[in-house]
């Protein structure tokens, strides 16, 4: 296929100071938890985007000095020559694919934990962090400011030595000291670095100038900058634009974003629940008249027509992408090759950010290979032929895990793959979850796999077919994969009491499960509804919102210290709270349900069980826990003789059928089994590369692993 001429504009080169991007696609800096501690994972993950067509690829935030230590969060570092060595692998691999390597220099001041270095944090003013508990900084004097600027210069020189082409003097998100000098919310100084806007801008301007002088024409110097702090008493949109005018002669490109990591990061990395593609356009439009330099804009771009319109209208010059580049590192190449139906679009669930927020390695719902490029050797677009490709495979259950497993088995050339489901279509729970308020884009999980499965001649969907154990045994497939998913408990079984709830019985008209509401259409009786959420993610709050919008008076009860605690990790919690309160939903955290009766629900505060409470409720929705639908698998395990007699050589289970979990993890499970279907024991995952030091091992031995 060939590129649509309408999209030619996206593949024009862009001059960034002394460097040239080969097209208009820039993988912006984003957290991954790889940093310099996982140099192989970092290099191969970022290089995959370069191979996929992103013309410039950046690290995450990169600490310039031990007094800006984010441990236990893992970012990049340029403290010394050892960090240069580790990051140089990434630069080399990006250059092999013709892409520029970018680094984002960071000094955290009050927001630096320094749990590893145990050094005091140097800052603008002695104001405690609004991001961390029991964390503050000391106010740097003039000598210490000069020393700090020297650390920026030293880090920039190290970046140049590592092979970086683009040095980003990071000033966005409220996270670095450059921003904190500029923002009166943090800057309470009365010297030449505080007070007036010009004084507050001084530190960042001086630092950019020093960095630019240090790297010369060897590197482009850019700045990541906020368009608006979105904070009462903070940096205004007008001041943000004024700074662009002040610094424009020093900057080769502006990398623009919205709001801050500190406060509400979710306004910049907006979840699809609250906004679609190009949600930052109104702010980006305001920036254009204030600079003569190229602008990178973000907004979860996945549609090339939207990208072209943004460039052609002059709003931005470069398409920035973090989440879309994780979901599909080959997005630019697929646009270039005219393969738009192969784009694996980001669903905006923010599970990628969620893992980082839990101090863990990045994952992606759509792209199971994200972060596994080096550790497991997985490539998102390449699949080796299976050594046992002469076998037929039966996949029972066409939910997320089953669809992904069938897709990868098909790509690996298995003779015949039958994807069988009792429902009339593929998708499993992901056919109805996107019908919850705001989750429509989650339907991309099914849409992408439907298209890809339709292209595989060796894969066949068999809908509307419920198989018994005997049916499976006699089906004729040598390999059987059970992916029958999970269901919500109908008796209130939960992880808080580790028991059922007296009176909770979804066979009664006033007790309901999520599936009964969303799939079966079971009526929700009464004016008042109590939603009991022991799950803590999207289901409880989603149903509360749905019912409130339908006119019910909803009380959301949860035993956790806040509603939907997992949504804190996915950056949705602040907006969710405002949304539900605005709809009139009563939110009761730290409360338990102890009994369900018709018309009333008994409960108590989690820390005051001796003081019972009662809520009036015409109906109760149980969002307590999911239970694996594993009866078919267990029956098959007990039919070993019948399986063997009918030529079944492998029986496996994947996804929620094993244990209920995130959609991302269920998809990964299906992907992993298919990738390893020809191993000696596919049920047991193959070992992955662990990037860690081994006592008495040499550098040469460790480096050999990277090769």
N, C-alpha and C positions, 0 to 999 in steps of 0.2 A: 504494500500500500504506500501511497505517497502523501506528503503533507498537504493539508488544505491550504491553498494560497492565502486565505484570510489570516492564517497564523504565522506567515512569514516574518512579520514584525517581531515576533518573540525570539527569533533566532538571529537578529542583528547583533553585532558586537557592541559592547559598551565600554567606553574609556573611563577608567577610575584612576585618576592621577597618572602615575607612570605605568600602570598595569591595564591590561585589556581583558575583559570578560568575553568569552567566545559567544555568549548569548545573554539573554535577560533573566536567567534563573539563578537565584542566590539562596542557598540553604542557610538560613539565618542561625545564629547561635541559639542553641537550646540545650537544656540539661539532659544528661543521659546516665549519670553516675559512673561513666567509664573513666573520664579524666586521664591522669597519667598513671593511675594505679592499674588499669587494664589497657596497656598500650596497644596490644594486638587487637582487642575488641574495639577500642576507639578508632584505630586506623582503618580497619576493614569496614566498620559501620559507616564512617564518613566517606570512605573511598567508594562504597557502593553507590552513594548519591552522585559522586563524580562520574562513575561509569554510566550512571543513568541519565547524565546530561546536565546536572547542575554545574554552572560555570564557576561559581565560587562557593566554597564550603567552609563553614566556620566551626571552631571549637565551641564548647559552652563557656561560661564565665571562667576566667583564667587568673588565679591569684598571683600577685606580683611579689609577695613577701610573706614570711611566716607569721607576721602579726595580722595577717588577713587569711585566717585558716577556717574553712567551713566545715571541718570534721564534726559529725560523722557523714555529712553530705560530701559527695566526692565530685570535685570539679577538676578542671585542668590547673596546672601550676607552672610557673616559670621562676622558681626560686633560685635554681642553680643549674650547673651543667648537666646533672643527671636528668632533670626535667627536659632539657633541650634534647637529649638523646631519645627519650621516650616519645616526645611529640614529633621528632623529625621523621619517624616512620610514617605518621599520618601525612605529613607534607609530601614526602616522596611518593606515596601512593596516589595522592590527589594529582600530583604533577604528571604521573604516568598516564592519567586519563585526560590531561589537558586542562585541568581545573586549577583555579587559584585557591591557595590555602589562607584562611583567615583565622585570627585569634582575637579574643575579646578580653582585654586587660581589666582586671577587677581588684579594687581594694575596698573591703567591706565596712571599715570603721565600726560604728556601733552594731552593725549587723554581722560582724565576724565572730563566730563562736570562740575560736582559738582553743578548742578542747584538745587538739593534738599538740600545738606548739606551747600552749599555756602562757602566751605573752599577752600583756595588756593591749587592748584595742586603742588605736590612735584615731581620733575623730575630729569633727568640726566643732561641736559644742558638747558639753557633758550632759547629753540627753539620753536616757535609757532607750534601748531598742524597743520599738513597737512590734517587733517580729519575734524576739526571743525573750524568754523569761530570765530574770536576774542577770541582765547583760547590759553593760553601758560602755563608755569609752572615756578617754581623757581628751581635753581640748589641746590640739597641737599648737605650739607656739611657732614663731616665724622660722626659727632654725629647724624645727621638726617638719614644717611644711616643705622647706627646701630639701630636706633629707627624703621625705616621702616622694617628692617629684623626681628625685634621683632614682628611687626604686622603680618608678614608671619607666624612666629612661633605660635603666639596666635591663628591665624585663623586655622592653621593645627591642633592644639589641640582641638579647637572647632569642627572641622570636625570629629576628632576621637570620640569626645563626642556624636556627632549626629549619629554616626554609619557608617561613611564612611570607606571603606576598602582601597581605592586607592586615594592618594593625588597627584594631578598633579600640579607641579610647572610650570605653564604656561609660555612658552617663544616663542610662535609662532605668526604669523599673523601681526607682527609689533605693536600689541595692548598693551602688558604689558611692564612694566618698565624693566623686565629682558631682554627682547629682545632689548629694547632701549639702555641699557648699552652696549650690544654686537655689535650693528650696528653703524658704524662710521657716518652714515647719521644723527643719532640723538646725538651721543656721541662726544662732542667737548671738553671734559675735558682734563686737563693737569696733573692731580694727578695720584695716583696709580690705579684709576678706569677708566682712559682714555688713549688714545694714542695707544699703541701696542695692538695686539690681546689678549695677555695674560692678560693685564690690563683690557681690555673691558669685558673679560670673568669672571673677578674676582667676581663681585657682584652676578651673577647668581649661580656660583659655591658655593660661601659662603652661599647663601640662601638655596640652595638644601641641603647642609651639615647640616645646622641648623635645617631645617625642618625634615630631616631624624633622627637627634638626638632627636628631640622633640617627634616624634611619635613612635620611636623604631620599634619593630617587630609587632606592632598593625596594621600598615598600610604599603602598598606598596607605594613607592615614584617613580613617573614617571615624564616625561617631554614632553610636546608638543613643537615641535621644527620645524622650517622652514628648508626646503631643499635648498631653494634659495630665496632671497628677490625679485628677478626679477625686481630690481630697479637699475638704473644707479647711481653709487656712494654709493650704499647700501651694505649690507652684501652679500658677494659672496658665491657661492656654496661651494667653497673650505674651506672658513672659517666656514660655517655651519657644514661641515663634521669634521673639526678639533675640533670644540666644542664637538661633539659627543665623540671623542677620549678622550678629557680632562675630561668629566663628566661621562664617562661610568662606572667607579667604584662606582659612587654614585647612579646611576639610575637603577631601576628594569625593566623598559620598555620604549621604545621610541615611542611616538605618533607623527608621521611625517606628515607634510603638506607642501603646496607649496604657496609661495607668501604671501600676507598680506591682512587683512581687510583694513588696511590703504593703500591707493593706488588703488589696483585692487583685491578685494576679489574674483571677478569672475574667477581669474586664479586658485584658490584653489577649489571653488565651480563652476566648469566650467559648463555652460549650455550646453545641448545636441546640441544646434544649432552649437556649435563650437568644440565639441569633444565627443567621446563615452566612454564606460566603460573602466576603467583601464588607463585613460589618464595620470596618474602620474607615470607610470611604469619607464620611462627613469630615473627619478630622484631617485626613490626608489632603483633601481638597483645599483646606485652609493653609496648608504648609507650602504649597507650590509657589505662590508669589514671593516667598521669603528666601528663596535660594536659587542660585544659578547652577548648582551642582546636581548630579543624579540623585534620585530618591528611591530607596527600597521601601516598599509598603507590604504589609502583611494583611491577612484577612481570611485565612484558610482557603486559599484559591485552589480550585480543582478544575474549573471550567475554562478552557482556553479562550472562549469567546469573551468571557468576563475579563480575562487578563489583557486581551488585545484592546478592549474598550478602555481599560484603565490607562494603558500606555498611550493609545492614540489620542485620548482626551487630554493628555499631558499631566494627569494627576500624579502618576509615578513613572519611573523609567525602568525599574527592575522589579521582577516578581519575587517577593520574599516568601519563603515557606519553611516552616518547622514541622508542624503536624502533617501536612500533606506530603512532605518529603520522607517522613517516617513510614506512613501508610503505603506510599509508592515511591521509592527512590528513583524509579525509571519514568516518572511522570513526564519530564521534558522530552525524553527520547520517544515515548509513545505518542506525544503530540507531534513531534518532528516526523515520525514515521506514519502518521495518520491512523494510529491504532487507538482511537479514543475509547472504544468499548472495552479495551483491556486495562484502562486506568483503574487502579484500586483506590477508590476515593476514601479519604478520611471521613469518619462518621462523627467526629467532634465529641467523642465520649470522654476524652481527656484521661483515659487510663494510662497513657504514656506519662503524663505529668504526675498521675496518681502514684506510680511506682517510685518516681524520684522523690516525691513528698514523703514516702515511707522509707527513704534512704536505701532504695534498692535499685537494681538495674532496670533500665527502660524496657517496656514491652509495648506491643501494639495489637489492638483487636483485629484489625484487617490484615496485618502483615506479621505472620508468625515467625518470619526469618529475622525480624528486626532485633539486633543485638546478638544474633546467632551466626553471623557471617563468618566470624573467625572461630568462635568457640566450638561450633558444630560443623562448620564448613558449608553452611546453607547459602544458596543464592536464590533470590526471590523469583528469578526468571529462568533458571536452569535446573534440570532434573536428570539425574543419571538413569539410564535404563536399569530396571530391576533385574537381578540375576535369576529371579524366579518368575519372570514375566509370563511364562507359559501357563500360569495358574489363573483360574477365575476367582473373583472375590465378590462376596455378598456383604454389603454394608446394610445393616438393619437400623434404620433411623436416619432421617434426612434433616436433622437439626444442624447447628453450626459445626459440631465436631464431625458428624457424618458427611456433610457436604464437603468440608475441607479434606477429609481423608480420601473420599472418592475422587476429588479433583487431583490430588497429588498422585494417587495410585494410577489414575488415567494418564497423567503427564509422564509417569515412569514406565508406561507401556504395558501394564498388566493386560492379559488377553481380553478379558471381559470383566467389567465392574458393574454390578447391579446395585443401585441405590434405592432401597425399598422403604416405603413409609406407609403407615396406616392412614395418615391424612391424605387429603386430595392434592397436596402440593408439597414442595420442599420448604424448609425453613425452620420447622420445629417451633420453639418458643419465639424465635425471631420473626415469625409471621405476625404475632400479636403484640409483642413488646413495643414495636414502633408505633402502635396505635395509642399508646399512652401520650399524654400531653407533652409536646416538645421533642419527642423522640423519633420523629419521622425519618431523619437521616440515618438512624440506626438500621433502617431497611436496606442500606447499601451492603450490609453483610450478606444478605440473601441475593440482592441484585447482581453483585459482582460474580458470585459463585454460580448463579444461574447461567450467566453469559458464558463463563469459562467451561462449565460442564457441557453446555450445548455445543461447544466446539470440539469436544472429545468424542470421536466415533466409537471408542471402546468403553464408554460409560453410558449407562441407560438408567433413567429415573423410572421407577415403578411405583406410582402413587396409589393410594386407596387400597393397599394390600396389607392386611394384618397377618403376620406369620406366627404360627405356634412353634414350639421347639421342634416338633416332628417335621414341620414344613421346612425349617432351616436345615435340619439334618439331611433331608431328602432333596434339597434344592439343587444340588449338583456342583456347588462351589467348593474348591479346595481350601479356601481361606474365608473365615467368617469374622466379621467385625460387628460387634453389638454397640450401637450408639443410641440407646433408647431414652436418654435424657433423664430428667427429674421432674417431680411435681411438688407443688406446695402442700405442706402438711395440712390435713383437714381436721386435725384434733388438737391443734395448738402446741404440738411438740416444738420445743425451742431450746436454744443454747443457753438460756439464762437459768431456768429452773431444771433443765435437763429432764423435762417431763412433759406430759400433756397437760392441758388446762381443763379442770372439771367443767362440764357443760359445753365445751367447745366441740361441736359436731356439725360439720358442714353439710350433713344430710338434712339438717333443719333449715327451714326457710329464712331464719334470721341470722344464720352464720354462713359466711361466704369465704371462698378462697380467691386469689387473683384469677386463676383460670376460669372459675365459675362466672366471674364478672366479665372478663375480657373475651373468653372463647364461647362459653355456653350461653351467655346472655341472661344469666339468672337474675331476676329482679332484686333490687336492694330495697327492702321494706323500711318504712318509717322516715320521719323527717330528720332524725338525728342518727348519725353513723359514727361508730368508733372504729378507727383503724389501729390495730395493734402491730407495731413494727419491731420485730426482734432481728430483722435482717440488716438494717442500717445502711442500705444503698438506695437505689432508684425506685424500687417497687412500692414501698410504703408511701413515700411522698408523692409518687406519680398517681397512685390511686386516690390519695387524699385530694390532690389537685383536681383530678377528673370528677370526683363526686361533688366537690365544692362548686365546680363550674356548672354542674347539673342541678344545683340548687339545694343540695343537702347541707345540713349543719354538721360539720365534721370536727371530730376530736381525734387528734393524732397522738397516740400514747406510745412511748418507747422507753425501754429500761436504760438506754444509753444516756450519757451526760448531755447530749445534744441530739436533735433530730438528724437523721441520715448522716452519721459521722463519717462514712466513707466519702461522702460528697465534699468534705473538707479537702481530701486528697485530690479529688478531681476538680477542685476550684469552683464548685457550684454552690457551696453552702451559703455564702452571704446572699446571693440572689434568691436561692430557694427559701430562705427565711423571710425575706421581704415579700416574695410572691405569695407564700401561704398565709402570712399574716394579713396581707392585702385582700386575700379572698375570704378572710374571716375564719380561717381554720384555727382551732384552739390547739396549741402545741404544749404537750406535757412530757418533758424529759424526766428521766430518773423515776419512772413509775412502772409498775408491773400490773398485769391483769392476772387475777387469781381465780376468777370464776366467771362463767358466762351464763346468764339466764335470759329468758325472753323479756325484753324491755329494759334490762339493767345489766350492768357489768360491774363486778366487784374487783377491787385492786388495792394497791398501797404504794407508798413511796418506797424506793428500793432500800433506803436507809431508815425506814420507820415501819417495819412490817407489823408492829403492834398497834398501829393506828389505821384501821381499814377505811377505805373510801368506796364510794359507789357513784357510777356515772349512768345517767339515763341514756339509753340507746335502743333505737328500733332495730338496728342490725349491727353486726360486728364483722369486720374484715380481718381475717387471720393472715398476717404476713410474718410468720414466725420462723419457719425454716423450710428448705427444700429437702426432699427425700429422693434418693436415686431410684429410678425405675429399672431395677436390675434382676427382676424375677426371671425374665427370659434367659439372661446370661447364666444365672445360677442353675436353672434347669438344664441348660446345655452342658455346663460343667459336670453335672451329675449324669450325663449321657455319654460318657467317654467311649463306651463300646459302640454305640450307635454312630457316633461321629466317625470313628475309625473305620467301621464297616462301610460307611458311605463315602470314604475318601477324603474326609475333612482333616487336613493336616495342621491347621492353625485356627485357634479360637481366641479372640481378643475383645476387650471392651475399651471404650474411649469416652472422653467428655464427662458430662454430668452423670452418666450411667456409672462411672467410677466414684466420683464425688462431686456434688454440686459446687460450682465456683464461677468466677467471672467468665463471660463469653470469650474473652481473649485467651484464657487458660484452656477452655474447652477446645477452641480452634487450634491452639498450639498442640494439644494432646493428639488430635486427629492428624495434624500435619506430621508430628514426630513419628507416629506409628507408620504412616505411609512412607516417610523418608527411610525408615529402617525396616521395612517389611521383609527385606531379603537378608537381614542379619541372622545370626545363629539363634537368637531368642528375641524376636521383636517386642515381646511383652516387657522386656527389661531394657530401659533406655541405654544406649551406648554412652560411654564416658565422654565428657566434653573437656576441652582444654581449660585447666584452671591456671590462671595467671597469678602465681604466687611464688615467692622465694622458697627454695628448699635448702635446708642447711647442708653445707659442704658441696653444693652444686656450683658450678662455675658460670660466669657470664656467658661463655660460649654455649654451654648446655641450655641456658635459658633462651638465648637468642635463637638457637636452633629450633625451638618450639615455634617461634614467630615465623620462621621460614617454612 
